[in-house]
């Protein structure tokens, strides 16, 4: 997998005029990279991350995923790429509250049309990998914060994505738990060869990346 | 895990919302089913009462007026008896009963009377007041044409009508209208001589308040012989189904009997048609109200549900669910609620109709199982109509803003 970004920009119109959330971003991300994106609040970190696979539509610029341009393709085509190739981890975990741990992890497989027994098998395996094999039928509210984030990681991993996008994955965690999650992400990156692109405030977390990007006022800082 | 499981688990998780969503549809459908159940029975009841008033279509010879029909002039034109067969053997539906008759003014001594030849079974069937007096006629089945055999006389009497002596008339038997019996001072079993032929009065008919009170009735074949009018009749009185009349029964009859005058007794026909129309209008008004109220309630419920599930929708979109899948998620949910609401609405509406029918309409109401299908269709349409816009808006929800919400 490689991801090439050329002159990417996102402009918002507010009552005070136009604001460039990100501007003139050029970037190349290769397979197995662990990319960290840091910068002050409002610097455009999350906008850049979410623009990569169509969760935010960029105003201009080009994005190539495996040499195929994806910034101008249809919503359904982007949804298909996300379904097949991308795993997401959010700061707030984004678990569905009425589904059990294993059911939450089965969702990406369900979207791919995998049969039920295979869904259960693969979800159980990945939950075992993140250390939650004995929490399969717990609801999210019955889990600790750290366990909930590990469920989110399992859900991001279950369909063997080539890229994991993580938006402040340790933002709600205490330092010990943060390190635990970051170690997981590093393990996924090194053991499975999955590219990780992570937005973070934390300098400690930023050190996990082999490619470190810093944004300020929507622009890359060298 | 699949789309339906997600819908089911979500419904189960939010039980109070589930109940209120189903209730909105259930109550609407229940009201429609209850009204319709009572309305159908009411229509049948009105139809029966109007049938009691007798014939509503007259087939007269061409050029004959209604006056001629009532005055029965001696030289009034006639129709061939074969016309009755022609109707019976046609494929026309909606003819409930036919009473061919030959009517003439004749003298009994110095008194002028109206002698009417009838087919006893058909005539009695069309005269409920006669039936109350102990005469038994053919059993009427609404909207069904009588079979050929039912109206055929065997010789001078109907073989099938021997359950009571008065079901039929022997060759020289007659029935007396209440007024004519008083005028001629005749009672049951009296003898009466008409055109030199002696008849036995087997029954004095009850007072009906119609021209029948002043008439003497004998078997049509006897009268045809007596009046030297073989195979001739003055008129065919028809009890037609009112709906069939409004759907062109008269035109169909005119097609097979072109040289006749076919007319309706307007008051009877228009009363039933107007009653039916009024009931249809009431049902339609309720249907429209319920369609809007049900649709809006459903839309409101789904919109609240969409708002509550912003984050969930965002998660699904983030993981690769297309807008179409989000759209379908809500539409499937609406179909599910529609099915459950339709079935419950049918059951509750039917029970309400059965319980309230006797109080509101004075009649017992039976379940109309055909309405289960209509209830299901209607409730699904209402649920989908109310859901289309909120579901469309849900599919447009921007995933990233909702994912970042806390």
Interface residues (C-beta under 8 A of the other chain):
Chain A: X46 X50 X55 X56 X75 X76 X79 X80 X81 X82 X83 X84 X86 X88 X90 X91 X92 X94 X95 X96 X97 X98 X99 X103 X106 X107 X108 X109 X110 X111 X112 X116 X119 X155 X167
Chain B: X1 X2 X3 X5 X6 X9 X10 X12 X13 X311 X312 X314 X315 X316 X317 X318 X319 X320 X321 X322 X323 X324 X325 X399 X400 X403 X404 X405 X406
